[in-house]
Amino acid sequence: MKSTRQVTAVLRSGDTGFEALCPELDLTAVGEDAEAALRALGEAMERCLQETEPADLRVLLAREVRLAHLEVEVEWPDD
């Protein structure tokens, strides 16, 4: 039986492109831009879903993911 689930994709820019992370499946992918990173993450997700045992997938997809923003104080060195 197939069903549809929503998973989280977090994008983070870096020096050479973007990184896309899926915390539910513990996956990370990179790309030159945000769209390429998301495409690569989608491909990694497809492989993961095909290769992971159904019982293990239930555990992974049942995990609750919460995103939070925290404020931190940063001291920058004088130039």
Backbone as JSON, one array per atom type, in Angstrom:
{
  "sequence": "MKSTRQVTAVLRSGDTGFEALCPELDLTAVGEDAEAALRALGEAMERCLQETEPADLRVLLAREVRLAHLEVEVEWPDD",
  "N": [[0.84, -1.18, 0.0], [0.56, 2.19, -0.82], [1.26, 5.46, 0.4], [1.07, 8.99, 0.97], [3.4, 11.21, 2.36], [4.44, 14.12, 4.13], [7.61, 15.61, 4.27], [10.37, 17.33, 5.78], [12.32, 19.87, 4.28], [15.24, 21.56, 4.53], [16.98, 24.36, 3.58], [20.27, 25.55, 3.09], [22.62, 28.04, 2.5], [25.93, 28.0, 1.14], [29.52, 28.28, 0.69], [30.0, 27.29, -1.87], [27.57, 26.78, -3.03], [24.36, 25.37, -2.43], [23.0, 23.55, 0.35], [20.81, 20.95, 1.04], [18.73, 19.65, 3.5], [17.15, 16.85, 5.04], [15.66, 16.24, 7.88], [14.01, 14.16, 8.88], [14.66, 11.83, 7.46], [17.37, 11.78, 7.74], [19.05, 12.82, 5.69], [21.21, 14.48, 3.38], [21.9, 16.73, 0.75], [23.61, 18.35, -1.96], [23.85, 21.24, -4.12], [24.41, 23.45, -6.94], [22.7, 25.6, -6.85], [19.67, 26.55, -5.07], [17.48, 25.13, -6.18], [18.74, 23.0, -7.5], [19.89, 21.69, -5.34], [17.58, 20.88, -3.96], [16.47, 19.16, -5.9], [18.47, 17.17, -5.95], [18.21, 16.27, -3.31], [15.61, 15.24, -3.42], [16.05, 13.07, -5.15], [17.8, 11.55, -3.57], [16.06, 10.98, -1.49], [14.17, 9.35, -2.81], [15.78, 7.09, -3.39], [16.41, 6.31, -0.77], [13.85, 5.7, 0.25], [13.2, 3.53, -1.33], [15.16, 1.66, -0.65], [15.07, 1.23, 2.09], [13.87, -0.74, 4.76], [10.37, -1.39, 5.3], [9.46, -1.34, 8.04], [11.5, 0.11, 9.28], [11.25, 2.52, 7.9], [8.76, 3.39, 8.85], [9.43, 4.07, 11.47], [11.31, 6.14, 11.05], [9.73, 8.06, 9.66], [7.84, 8.64, 11.53], [8.95, 10.27, 13.36], [8.92, 13.35, 15.08], [9.49, 16.54, 13.81], [10.68, 19.66, 14.58], [11.11, 23.04, 13.87], [13.01, 25.72, 14.96], [13.83, 29.1, 15.72], [16.53, 30.66, 17.13], [17.81, 33.31, 19.07], [21.0, 34.63, 19.18], [23.87, 36.09, 20.72], [26.51, 37.63, 19.13], [29.91, 38.25, 19.04], [31.87, 40.2, 17.11], [35.14, 40.24, 15.76], [37.3, 43.09, 15.83], [38.21, 44.77, 12.89]],
  "CA": [[0.0, 0.0, 0.0], [1.32, 3.44, -0.89], [0.64, 6.65, 0.98], [1.86, 10.21, 0.79], [3.83, 11.87, 3.6], [5.23, 15.34, 3.97], [8.85, 15.64, 5.02], [10.96, 18.66, 5.87], [13.54, 20.17, 3.53], [15.86, 22.79, 5.01], [18.03, 24.82, 2.65], [21.3, 26.39, 3.7], [23.6, 28.45, 1.49], [27.32, 27.81, 1.52], [30.5, 28.95, -0.16], [30.0, 26.79, -3.24], [26.23, 26.44, -3.48], [23.36, 25.15, -1.39], [22.86, 22.24, 0.98], [19.43, 20.65, 1.41], [18.72, 18.65, 4.55], [15.88, 16.27, 5.43], [15.92, 15.67, 9.2], [13.29, 12.91, 9.12], [15.37, 10.7, 6.84], [18.8, 11.97, 7.95], [19.67, 12.94, 4.38], [21.74, 15.77, 2.97], [22.33, 16.79, -0.65], [24.13, 19.67, -2.32], [23.67, 21.67, -5.49], [24.96, 24.77, -7.24], [21.69, 26.56, -6.41], [18.66, 25.94, -4.2], [16.69, 24.17, -6.94], [19.56, 21.81, -7.74], [20.03, 20.99, -4.06], [16.31, 20.21, -3.7], [16.38, 18.04, -6.83], [19.37, 16.12, -5.47], [17.61, 15.73, -2.1], [14.49, 14.41, -3.86], [16.61, 11.81, -5.67], [18.3, 10.79, -2.42], [14.88, 10.48, -0.78], [13.63, 8.23, -3.57], [16.64, 5.92, -3.15], [16.24, 5.92, 0.63], [12.54, 5.07, 0.42], [13.22, 2.24, -2.03], [16.13, 0.74, -0.06], [14.86, 1.06, 3.53], [12.81, -1.68, 5.14], [9.15, -0.69, 5.7], [9.4, -1.12, 9.48], [12.43, 1.2, 9.58], [10.66, 3.75, 7.37], [7.71, 3.83, 9.77], [10.09, 4.72, 12.6], [11.88, 7.41, 10.57], [8.7, 9.02, 9.28], [7.01, 8.95, 12.69], [9.64, 11.25, 14.2], [8.45, 14.73, 15.0], [10.54, 17.52, 13.52], [10.29, 21.04, 14.87], [12.11, 24.04, 13.52], [12.96, 26.87, 15.87], [14.84, 30.12, 15.52], [17.07, 31.14, 18.4], [18.6, 34.53, 18.96], [22.28, 34.51, 19.88], [24.7, 37.28, 20.67], [27.78, 37.33, 18.46], [30.9, 39.31, 19.15], [32.71, 40.19, 15.94], [36.46, 40.84, 16.0], [37.55, 44.38, 15.16], [39.09, 44.65, 11.72]],
  "C": [[0.89, 1.24, 0.0], [0.53, 4.55, -0.21], [1.58, 7.82, 0.76], [2.16, 10.81, 2.16], [4.55, 13.15, 3.26], [6.47, 15.2, 4.84], [9.43, 17.05, 4.92], [12.19, 18.76, 4.97], [14.03, 21.53, 4.01], [16.98, 23.13, 4.04], [18.98, 25.75, 3.38], [22.32, 26.75, 2.62], [25.0, 28.25, 2.04], [28.24, 28.53, 0.55], [30.4, 28.53, -1.62], [28.61, 26.42, -3.75], [25.28, 26.3, -2.31], [23.4, 23.71, -0.89], [21.39, 22.1, 1.34], [19.45, 19.49, 2.4], [17.31, 18.15, 4.8], [16.09, 15.6, 6.78], [15.19, 14.36, 9.46], [14.06, 11.69, 8.62], [16.88, 10.78, 7.02], [19.57, 12.04, 6.63], [20.13, 14.37, 4.14], [22.15, 15.67, 1.5], [22.79, 18.21, -0.94], [23.84, 19.95, -3.79], [24.22, 23.06, -5.68], [24.0, 25.88, -6.82], [20.63, 25.81, -5.61], [17.86, 24.86, -4.94], [17.46, 22.88, -7.19], [19.73, 21.01, -6.46], [18.74, 20.25, -3.72], [16.09, 19.03, -4.64], [17.23, 16.87, -6.36], [18.81, 15.47, -4.2], [16.43, 14.83, -2.45], [14.97, 13.07, -4.39], [17.13, 10.94, -4.54], [17.14, 10.21, -1.62], [14.28, 9.27, -1.48], [14.45, 6.97, -3.34], [16.45, 5.4, -1.73], [14.93, 5.17, 0.83], [12.47, 3.71, -0.25], [14.08, 1.21, -1.29], [15.9, 0.45, 1.42], [13.69, 0.13, 3.79], [11.57, -0.91, 5.61], [9.06, -0.41, 7.21], [10.32, 0.03, 9.89], [11.89, 2.54, 9.07], [9.57, 4.28, 8.29], [8.32, 4.58, 10.96], [10.63, 6.08, 12.18], [10.8, 8.46, 10.33], [7.77, 9.37, 10.44], [7.66, 10.0, 13.59], [9.08, 12.63, 13.99], [9.64, 15.65, 14.77], [9.96, 18.9, 13.8], [11.44, 21.95, 14.48], [11.93, 25.22, 14.45], [14.08, 27.83, 15.5], [15.25, 30.64, 16.89], [17.88, 32.4, 18.15], [19.87, 34.36, 19.79], [23.04, 35.82, 19.75], [26.05, 36.88, 20.11], [28.7, 38.52, 18.62], [31.85, 39.17, 17.96], [34.06, 40.82, 16.26], [36.57, 42.16, 15.25], [38.51, 44.15, 14.01], [40.12, 45.72, 11.69]]
}
